[in-house]
């Protein structure tokens, strides 16, 4: 089932505000960078699943754990920023976004198939 217009608007709003909040002193990844790649909001607007990537990649799981441990503070900051735009601020949960790793894996598989085809032609 596809997302409704309200879900997409709320997801975009949360993505923007969480990105701004994390960039303004919430120090979850010292010496690194956190990127909010996707936000998905449930149909009842009660939960926002926030998918995160980091640079360096080696700190991704640790960073997501820290974000989930401190999600009450992030949600409080989010509520302060969007309280005039929504009736209820959804619960937030952070998740690892491994889409880049998956894309790299698929690309490597395609390259290996292409290489095998080229070797078979020779």
MDTraj code that builds the backbone (N, CA, C; nanometers):
import mdtraj as md
import numpy as np

residues = "UNK UNK UNK UNK UNK UNK UNK UNK UNK UNK UNK UNK UNK UNK UNK UNK UNK UNK UNK UNK UNK UNK UNK UNK UNK UNK UNK UNK UNK UNK UNK UNK UNK UNK UNK UNK UNK UNK UNK UNK UNK UNK UNK UNK UNK UNK UNK UNK UNK UNK UNK UNK UNK UNK UNK UNK UNK UNK UNK UNK UNK UNK UNK UNK UNK UNK UNK UNK UNK UNK UNK UNK UNK UNK UNK UNK UNK UNK UNK UNK UNK UNK UNK UNK UNK UNK UNK UNK UNK UNK UNK UNK UNK UNK UNK UNK UNK UNK UNK UNK UNK UNK UNK UNK UNK UNK UNK UNK UNK UNK UNK UNK UNK UNK UNK UNK UNK UNK UNK UNK UNK UNK".split()
xyz = np.array([
    [0.0847, -0.1179, 0.0000],
    [0.0000, 0.0000, 0.0000],
    [0.0887, 0.1234, 0.0000],
    [0.0536, 0.2219, -0.0802],
    [0.1382, 0.3405, -0.0902],
    [0.1065, 0.4397, 0.0214],
    [0.2005, 0.5291, 0.0398],
    [0.1851, 0.6307, 0.1437],
    [0.0841, 0.7358, 0.1009],
    [0.0125, 0.7891, 0.1978],
    [-0.0810, 0.8969, 0.1697],
    [-0.0043, 1.0288, 0.1620],
    [-0.0709, 1.1298, 0.1134],
    [-0.0109, 1.2628, 0.1018],
    [0.0291, 1.3147, 0.2402],
    [-0.0538, 1.2912, 0.3389],
    [-0.0241, 1.3380, 0.4749],
    [0.0999, 1.2676, 0.5296],
    [0.1105, 1.1373, 0.5063],
    [0.2276, 1.0633, 0.5515],
    [0.3541, 1.1185, 0.4868],
    [0.3497, 1.1440, 0.3563],
    [0.4678, 1.1972, 0.2864],
    [0.5050, 1.3357, 0.3362],
    [0.4064, 1.4210, 0.3578],
    [0.4348, 1.5567, 0.4076],
    [0.4948, 1.5523, 0.5475],
    [0.4378, 1.4686, 0.6336],
    [0.4907, 1.4574, 0.7697],
    [0.6310, 1.3987, 0.7678],
    [0.6536, 1.2984, 0.6830],
    [0.7867, 1.2378, 0.6718],
    [0.8889, 1.3405, 0.6260],
    [0.8543, 1.4224, 0.5267],
    [0.9466, 1.5266, 0.4789],
    [0.9744, 1.6302, 0.5864],
    [0.8711, 1.6693, 0.6602],
    [0.8886, 1.7651, 0.7686],
    [0.9805, 1.7087, 0.8767],
    [0.9569, 1.5837, 0.9153],
    [1.0397, 1.5200, 1.0188],
    [1.1837, 1.5075, 0.9699],
    [1.2018, 1.4673, 0.8457],
    [1.3376, 1.4525, 0.7902],
    [1.4138, 1.5842, 0.7978],
    [1.3491, 1.6917, 0.7557],
    [1.4148, 1.8224, 0.7578],
    [1.4481, 1.8653, 0.9002],
    [1.3516, 1.8549, 0.9894],
    [1.3720, 1.9032, 1.1258],
    [1.4701, 1.8165, 1.2048],
    [1.4663, 1.6845, 1.1856],
    [1.5624, 1.5967, 1.2540],
    [1.7026, 1.6237, 1.2012],
    [1.7156, 1.6436, 1.0697],
    [1.8473, 1.6747, 1.0118],
    [1.9024, 1.8032, 1.0706],
    [1.8173, 1.9045, 1.0815],
    [1.8609, 2.0310, 1.1411],
    [1.8967, 2.0130, 1.2883],
    [1.8171, 1.9359, 1.3599],
    [1.8422, 1.9124, 1.5027],
    [1.9745, 1.8397, 1.5243],
    [1.9993, 1.7354, 1.4449],
    [2.1242, 1.6604, 1.4606],
    [2.2447, 1.7435, 1.4202],
    [2.2258, 1.8372, 1.3307],
    [2.3351, 1.9234, 1.2886],
    [2.3641, 2.0356, 1.3857],
    [2.2742, 2.0584, 1.4821],
    [2.2887, 2.1718, 1.5738],
    [2.3327, 2.1293, 1.7133],
    [2.4380, 2.0526, 1.7229],
    [2.4965, 2.0276, 1.8539],
    [2.4615, 1.8957, 1.9187],
    [2.3671, 1.8211, 1.8671],
    [2.3424, 1.6881, 1.9210],
    [2.4592, 1.6030, 1.8750],
    [2.5512, 1.5741, 1.9640],
    [2.6783, 1.5137, 1.9262],
    [2.6738, 1.3613, 1.9382],
    [2.6136, 1.2973, 1.8388],
    [2.6024, 1.1521, 1.8411],
    [2.7154, 1.0836, 1.7665],
    [2.7843, 1.1569, 1.6784],
    [2.8937, 1.0983, 1.6017],
    [3.0070, 1.2003, 1.5923],
    [3.0911, 1.2078, 1.6972],
    [3.2014, 1.3029, 1.6938],
    [3.2967, 1.2720, 1.5788],
    [3.3301, 1.3730, 1.5016],
    [3.4244, 1.3555, 1.3920],
    [3.3661, 1.2861, 1.2712],
    [3.2349, 1.2706, 1.2676],
    [3.1702, 1.2038, 1.1547],
    [3.0479, 1.2804, 1.1101],
    [2.9775, 1.2211, 1.0158],
    [2.8598, 1.2866, 0.9611],
    [2.7431, 1.1883, 0.9591],
    [2.6264, 1.2356, 1.0019],
    [2.5049, 1.1560, 1.0003],
    [2.4144, 1.2106, 0.8911],
    [2.3574, 1.1194, 0.8119],
    [2.2641, 1.1589, 0.7077],
    [2.1335, 1.0840, 0.7279],
    [2.0239, 1.1574, 0.7257],
    [1.8911, 1.0965, 0.7307],
    [1.8539, 1.0662, 0.5864],
    [1.8483, 0.9388, 0.5517],
    [1.8224, 0.9039, 0.4120],
    [1.6739, 0.8924, 0.3814],
    [1.5981, 0.8312, 0.4704],
    [1.4550, 0.8120, 0.4471],
    [1.3811, 0.8195, 0.5798],
    [1.2614, 0.8762, 0.5762],
    [1.1717, 0.8719, 0.6915],
    [1.0410, 0.8106, 0.6427],
    [0.9941, 0.7103, 0.7134],
    [0.8665, 0.6470, 0.6804],
    [0.7745, 0.6617, 0.8014],
    [0.6544, 0.7102, 0.7759],
    [0.5571, 0.7322, 0.8821],
    [0.4457, 0.6290, 0.8662],
    [0.4047, 0.5687, 0.9777],
    [0.2981, 0.4682, 0.9729],
    [0.1655, 0.5340, 0.9362],
    [0.0689, 0.4528, 0.8968],
    [-0.0603, 0.5029, 0.8519],
    [-0.1362, 0.5813, 0.9572],
    [-0.1180, 0.5475, 1.0845],
    [-0.1864, 0.6207, 1.1912],
    [-0.1074, 0.7430, 1.2377],
    [0.0054, 0.7697, 1.1742],
    [0.0935, 0.8839, 1.2035],
    [0.1522, 0.8774, 1.3443],
    [0.1532, 0.7596, 1.4036],
    [0.2015, 0.7451, 1.5406],
    [0.3479, 0.7087, 1.5532],
    [0.4102, 0.6637, 1.4433],
    [0.5490, 0.6207, 1.4486],
    [0.6218, 0.6661, 1.3231],
    [0.7391, 0.7227, 1.3424],
    [0.8256, 0.7597, 1.2306],
    [0.9513, 0.6742, 1.2385],
    [0.9749, 0.5985, 1.1317],
    [1.0959, 0.5172, 1.1218],
    [1.1972, 0.5983, 1.0426],
    [1.3098, 0.6284, 1.1056],
    [1.4103, 0.7162, 1.0461],
    [1.5323, 0.6319, 1.0109],
    [1.5641, 0.6277, 0.8818],
    [1.6760, 0.5473, 0.8330],
    [1.7981, 0.6364, 0.8184],
    [1.9107, 0.5908, 0.8759],
    [2.0302, 0.6719, 0.8916],
    [2.1499, 0.6074, 0.8231],
    [2.2334, 0.6904, 0.7610],
    [2.3646, 0.6480, 0.7140],
    [2.4681, 0.7380, 0.7793],
    [2.5911, 0.6888, 0.7872],
    [2.6970, 0.7678, 0.8495],
    [2.8243, 0.7604, 0.7672],
    [2.9059, 0.8574, 0.7875],
    [3.0439, 0.8561, 0.7382],
    [3.1311, 0.8749, 0.8602],
    [3.2161, 0.7884, 0.8950],
    [3.2523, 0.6623, 0.8315],
    [3.1469, 0.5550, 0.8562],
    [3.1389, 0.4605, 0.7640],
    [3.0413, 0.3518, 0.7726],
    [3.0631, 0.2621, 0.8938],
    [3.1844, 0.2551, 0.9410],
    [3.2163, 0.1652, 1.0519],
    [3.1429, 0.2031, 1.1807],
    [3.0964, 0.3253, 1.1914],
    [3.0288, 0.3727, 1.3124],
    [2.8765, 0.3671, 1.3006],
    [2.8233, 0.3085, 1.1936],
    [2.6799, 0.3143, 1.1661],
    [2.5958, 0.2486, 1.2756],
    [2.6242, 0.1259, 1.3097],
    [2.5433, 0.0539, 1.4086],
    [2.5532, 0.1214, 1.5450],
    [2.6736, 0.1594, 1.5825],
    [2.6942, 0.2273, 1.7111],
    [2.6176, 0.3596, 1.7165],
    [2.6179, 0.4335, 1.6078],
    [2.5486, 0.5619, 1.6023],
    [2.3979, 0.5431, 1.6133],
    [2.3437, 0.4447, 1.5430],
    [2.1996, 0.4179, 1.5497],
    [2.1596, 0.3791, 1.6917],
    [2.2427, 0.3015, 1.7590],
    [2.2145, 0.2654, 1.8983],
    [2.2126, 0.3894, 1.9869],
    [2.3105, 0.4787, 1.9690],
    [2.3145, 0.6037, 2.0470],
    [2.1921, 0.6900, 2.0189],
    [2.1529, 0.6985, 1.8915],
    [2.0356, 0.7779, 1.8553],
    [1.9099, 0.7212, 1.9200],
    [1.8961, 0.5891, 1.9227],
    [1.7789, 0.5286, 1.9858],
    [1.7808, 0.5452, 2.1368],
    [1.8995, 0.5443, 2.1969],
    [1.9093, 0.5680, 2.3415],
    [1.8684, 0.7110, 2.3760],
    [1.9014, 0.8060, 2.2894],
    [1.8698, 0.9468, 2.3142],
    [1.7505, 0.9969, 2.2356],
    [1.6644, 0.9045, 2.1896],
    [1.5556, 0.9489, 2.1038],
    [1.4533, 1.0354, 2.1761],
    [1.4423, 1.0222, 2.3084],
    [1.3500, 1.1092, 2.3821],
    [1.3931, 1.2548, 2.3710],
    [1.5235, 1.2812, 2.3770],
    [1.5726, 1.4188, 2.3660],
    [1.5544, 1.4713, 2.2240],
    [1.5757, 1.3847, 2.1271],
    [1.5571, 1.4249, 1.9872],
    [1.4090, 1.4501, 1.9604],
    [1.3229, 1.3631, 2.0136],
    [1.1783, 1.3819, 1.9945],
    [1.1317, 1.5103, 2.0622],
    [1.1876, 1.5414, 2.1781],
    [1.1521, 1.6651, 2.2482],
    [1.1929, 1.7866, 2.1651],
    [1.3130, 1.7818, 2.1079],
    [1.3579, 1.8915, 2.0213],
    [1.2711, 1.9000, 1.8960],
    [1.2343, 1.7848, 1.8413],
    [1.1464, 1.7812, 1.7248],
    [1.0111, 1.8416, 1.7590],
    [0.9567, 1.8056, 1.8746],
    [0.8267, 1.8580, 1.9171],
    [0.8297, 2.0097, 1.9299],
    [0.9390, 2.0629, 1.9819],
    [0.9509, 2.2077, 1.9952],
    [0.9511, 2.2773, 1.8585],
    [1.0036, 2.2086, 1.7578],
    [1.0145, 2.2683, 1.6243],
    [0.8873, 2.2544, 1.5419],
    [0.8085, 2.1468, 1.5643],
    [0.6925, 2.1237, 1.4780],
    [0.5594, 2.1263, 1.5527],
    [0.5581, 2.1680, 1.6773],
    [0.4358, 2.1590, 1.7571],
    [0.3196, 2.2402, 1.6994],
    [0.3470, 2.3451, 1.6239],
    [0.2408, 2.4252, 1.5643],
    [0.1953, 2.3701, 1.4291],
    [0.2604, 2.2644, 1.3809],
    [0.2287, 2.2101, 1.2488],
    [0.1586, 2.0750, 1.2548],
    [0.1657, 2.0065, 1.3673],
    [0.1036, 1.8747, 1.3807],
    [0.0267, 1.8671, 1.5121],
    [-0.0719, 1.7789, 1.5150],
    [-0.1484, 1.7596, 1.6383],
    [-0.0688, 1.6811, 1.7412],
    [-0.0060, 1.5747, 1.6931],
    [0.0702, 1.4876, 1.7832],
    [0.2033, 1.4549, 1.7172],
    [0.3095, 1.4669, 1.7919],
    [0.4420, 1.4326, 1.7411],
    [0.4566, 1.2807, 1.7507],
    [0.4875, 1.2156, 1.6388],
    [0.4978, 1.0685, 1.6420],
    [0.6188, 1.0216, 1.7219],
    [0.6091, 0.8984, 1.7693],
    [0.7261, 0.8328, 1.8281],
    [0.8292, 0.8204, 1.7165],
    [0.9563, 0.8209, 1.7523],
    [1.0607, 0.8066, 1.6505],
    [1.1499, 0.6883, 1.6854],
    [1.1907, 0.6180, 1.5818],
    [1.2853, 0.5071, 1.5957],
    [1.3860, 0.5180, 1.4826],
    [1.5095, 0.4997, 1.5164],
    [1.6161, 0.5074, 1.4172],
    [1.6544, 0.3668, 1.3726],
    [1.6831, 0.3547, 1.2420],
    [1.7201, 0.2267, 1.1832],
    [1.8419, 0.2453, 1.0929],
    [1.9173, 0.1392, 1.0777],
    [2.0331, 0.1393, 0.9880],
    [1.9830, 0.1370, 0.8438],
    [2.0327, 0.2281, 0.7621],
    [2.0006, 0.2266, 0.6192],
    [2.1178, 0.1614, 0.5475],
    [2.0960, 0.0396, 0.5033],
    [2.2026, -0.0331, 0.4352],
    [2.1807, -0.0384, 0.2842],
    [2.1036, 0.0554, 0.2313],
    [2.0741, 0.0536, 0.0876],
    [2.1995, 0.0762, 0.0035],
    [2.2943, 0.1550, 0.0527],
    [2.4183, 0.1767, -0.0227],
    [2.5011, 0.0482, -0.0290],
    [2.5077, -0.0233, 0.0825],
    [2.5802, -0.1508, 0.0841],
    [2.5130, -0.2508, -0.0094],
    [2.3804, -0.2534, -0.0081],
    [2.3064, -0.3447, -0.0951],
    [2.3275, -0.3091, -0.2418],
    [2.3283, -0.1798, -0.2732],
    [2.3524, -0.1365, -0.4107],
    [2.4932, -0.1766, -0.4558],
    [2.5921, -0.1610, -0.3695],
    [2.7288, -0.2024, -0.4022],
    [2.7377, -0.3525, -0.4249],
    [2.6676, -0.4292, -0.3430],
    [2.6676, -0.5745, -0.3580],
    [2.6059, -0.6151, -0.4919],
    [2.4958, -0.5523, -0.5284],
    [2.4301, -0.5824, -0.6563],
    [2.5200, -0.5436, -0.7727],
    [2.5855, -0.4282, -0.7608],
    [2.6765, -0.3843, -0.8665],
    [2.7922, -0.4829, -0.8835],
    [2.8466, -0.5328, -0.7735],
    [2.9547, -0.6313, -0.7820],
    [2.9066, -0.7603, -0.8479],
    [2.7855, -0.8031, -0.8155],
    [2.7304, -0.9232, -0.8785],
    [2.7124, -0.9029, -1.0290],
    [2.6610, -0.7872, -1.0674],
    [2.6429, -0.7590, -1.2098],
    [2.7765, -0.7530, -1.2824],
    [2.8763, -0.6929, -1.2186],
    [3.0092, -0.6861, -1.2796],
    [3.0702, -0.8256, -1.2951],
    [3.0485, -0.9121, -1.1965],
    [3.1044, -1.0472, -1.2072],
    [3.0352, -1.1260, -1.3181],
    [2.9047, -1.1076, -1.3358],
    [2.8329, -1.1747, -1.4444],
    [2.8817, -1.1236, -1.5795],
    [2.8996, -0.9916, -1.5877],
    [2.9480, -0.9313, -1.7119],
    [3.0878, -0.9831, -1.7459],
    [3.1716, -0.9933, -1.6423],
    [3.3088, -1.0422, -1.6630],
    [3.3072, -1.1891, -1.7098],
    [3.2207, -1.2710, -1.6523],
    [3.2092, -1.4114, -1.6919],
    [3.1607, -1.4225, -1.8370],
    [3.0677, -1.3353, -1.8759],
    [3.0184, -1.3369, -2.0141],
    [3.1286, -1.2995, -2.1126],
    [3.2092, -1.1992, -2.0758],
    [3.3196, -1.1561, -2.1622],
    [3.4237, -1.2668, -2.1748],
    [3.4514, -1.3369, -2.0640],
    [3.5474, -1.4470, -2.0682],
    [3.4938, -1.5641, -2.1488],
    [3.3627, -1.5839, -2.1459],
    [3.3006, -1.6935, -2.2217],
    [3.3016, -1.6685, -2.3714],
    [3.3023, -1.5418, -2.4118],
    [3.3048, -1.5075, -2.5539],
    [3.4424, -1.5278, -2.6138],
    [3.5453, -1.5182, -2.5320],
    [3.6835, -1.5299, -2.5830],
    [3.7235, -1.6698, -2.6146],
])
top = md.Topology()
chain = top.add_chain()
for i, resn in enumerate(residues, 1):
    res = top.add_residue(resn, chain, resSeq=i)
    for name in ("N", "CA", "C"):
        top.add_atom(name, md.element.get_by_symbol(name[0]), res)
traj = md.Trajectory(xyz[None], top)
